[in-house]
Amino acid sequence: MTADPGTPTATYRLQLQPAFPFAAAERAVPYLASLGVSHLHLSPVLEAVPGSTHGYDVVDHRAVRAELGGEQGLRSLARTARAHGLGLIVDIVPNHMAAPAPERLNAPLWEVLREGPESPYARWFDIDWQAQGGKVLLPVLGGPLGEEWERLRVEDGTLRYYDHAFPLRPGTEGLPLARLLDAQWYRLCWWRLARTELNYRRFFTISELIAVRVEDPEVFDATHATLLRLMRDGVVDGLRIDHPDGLADPEGYLRRLDRAVRAATGQAGAGGSGRGAASEGGSGRWTAPEGGRQRITPEGGGGTAPESSGGWEIAPEDGDDHGAASEGGSGRWTTPEGGRQRITPEGGGGRWTVVEKILARDERLPDTWPVAGTTGYDALHHIDGLFVDPDGLEKLTALYRAFAAPPADLGGDWAATVRRAAHEVVTHELAAEVARLTRTASRICAADPRLRDHAPWALRTAIRELLVRLPVYRPYASVGGPYASRGGPSTSVGGPSATGADAMMLRSAAADAREAFTVEQEAQVVHVVRDAALGGLGDGPDHRDFCARFAQTAAALRAKSVEDTAFYRYAPLLSAAEVGGDPGRPAVSPEEFHTFAARRSRDWPATGTVLSTHDTKRSADARARLAALTECPTWWGRTVAELTRSAPAPDPHLAWTAWQTALALGHGDAERLVPAVLKAVREAGLRTTWTERNAAYEAEVSAFLEAGPCAADPSVWTAIGAELDGPARANALGAALLQLTMPGVPDLYMGTERIYTALVDPDNRRPPELGGEPAAQGPSAEKLLLTRAALRLRREHPGWFGPGSGYAPLTAEGPTAAHCTAFVRTGTSERTGTPVQTGASERTGASVRTSVDDPGTAGGERGAVTVVTRLSRRLAEAGGWGATRLPLPPGRWRDLLTGRTAEGAVPLEELLSRLPVALLVRI
């Protein structure tokens, strides 16, 4: 079997770092191939800040990271993977680069700091040169400049400050220090000024990550040349796009990327499969020829590559490209009559690509994006929610409120907590971003006589109030788009589109935001900001800038206020506070799950699914333990009260969250628990923060953890295990099987083929021991068995699970039927290659079936049945399965996990007597 350059059957995420480089990944290849995955999924591989454990702090797009083994190591890994039938998916970071120390590590940024706005690299970075007197603000000093003055020195033609080394503007090296500082294109300042004074866009609120203007074609070409060459050479087979919501124009970027990938892979072998030999190749050298246009000169090869920077031409972006035919995803995107986008399957060409887009509960991925789908956090939310008992959650929440007594907007009520956190972040951490939007809005108003009487304070207030009311990461409006005009349409042909939904969302937010103004006439400014955010006030540079920056700021606000603040304040059930989750409504009914899965099968059959990632707050198996609390809320309320009496905490909110965090691990490991809880209290910002440390409180937190959870008598954990181990086992195995067999491409995080309990980073980024662990026992052995069986089934029968496959719920019958979630997957005829489904996807036009009268038998073909137990403790309390049966599709079926055979209406008491899950194939 050879790796398929198209849709993977399953991927395995490896978090590369100096302690786990390419060579370590290469040694793990035989083991990973034996699991049954089709592709390895690598964290970013380009040159990053030395010692980085994640790789998202890229400093050089020309080179593969030396600390991981360089390009030679990556190519060796690719060859070994391909020899075992595996391909490579690579994570890429288009939104930002590191602003490192020393600054010379980022060569383009170094040139900008030395040459200023006239540098040919100035276009690379999202810098507002109209602010700070035309200088780049660098918030790197540990204190005010006057206090750090003596630590600045000129040495070897650079300005030094600890590990920092800044370039000097030509001709200024011999000046006195005060004049020398004033003469530079940058201003060094105290790091605390970044909140209000920063004039470059950054990743969220991290000033050490400077945003890249990848929307500029030349910047795109230069930052993607090495990646495209690796794809051309068959080293890389697919892509994960990090944080597309940070980009000025996500769809425009994805279309340009799709064209570039097609141009690159079209040169590799017959049909553009990219399976050509992984030849060595130089990484190239950046040069700035006359006119400031970047080129890449192949190292050691002589000559200059074309201006597309990779040896092939990349079609220019015309501006009206969004409506034209564009190739994308696993087929060719076209715009047929009526305006609906469709995908026409074709061989070769583009590669499987997913985006790290965090969708709200009812939000939809824009169907015009040329991608296979998201990385899968929406699937995580729907899988997790199946194992949350809504009645138990209501009781657990009441107990939490009685125990911790949080104010409504500081953890007592989810909606109120989110709104307050958003106000705090938008006025504090993102003050500089709001100030830039205000300056731009003021220029827009000043240029239009009809808008000149809107004061800056009113514009700033309107911007804030609109931002905090957005229920999603960001809108996707654009200047000149169909919803840009004031009073434009709110729906498109065939129903609401992403842009139409954005227009409705912003109008609703504007209606509420008017409440922030006392004077009715002053409240009209809200409509001005709304229309500017929709791209409806004009098409000049400031109009385009405001429309893009508003959306980018919205994404940063959502991430920081919800995921990094409110998630840590609202704590009834910590497992609900997960990326893409909704702690206010985490429970998902079987009917809702089936609707979600059927829609994926119909519209995004090759999208990703995840349960654990490098970004999840807790791993899937840790969350499985916590979800079990909703089945025994009274026991938990009594237990945490008793534990707190024996080991008092500084405050009850801390006690509740700390004991749940320890429970997620299953024990009190101080080395892992203390850093995770300290991070939680800083993120929550209730009594200490990352930037305003309350050292005395943090010492109390550490002391409580070491005297409480970390020093608990073994009998405490034995008693907790007696209550939770059984439900946690059922939850963990059930979630794993759902992810591996539901519509979409499952991505397994390293080590999660066994029971894997991890907390927030850096705990979840520990180097794995793949294939070298002791023999699995108990639930770990069961999970490994389940994972191998499901992955190998997907690999052997991709037509049952991939694009063109079918999905249909199976309904149990009997008194405890609600505890069973089951479905059948069917696919393309292995004999004829024809789809066995009926119906059509609204997005793609592809043939699908989401419900069948005779599931699993259409066309006489085989298929797979997934059976999962949910709320197992409640099931036991009800007396077990009893007479409940699951009617199977016609034929005789065998469980791949136990070898048991069944047919007809099988008693669940028999089918699930050994394991709480079953994976059946017809025999």
Summary of the structure (lengths in Angstrom):
residues: 923
radius of gyration: 27.8
end to end distance: 23.8
largest distance: 90.0
contacts: 3290
relative contact order: 0.08
helix: 44%
strand: 16%
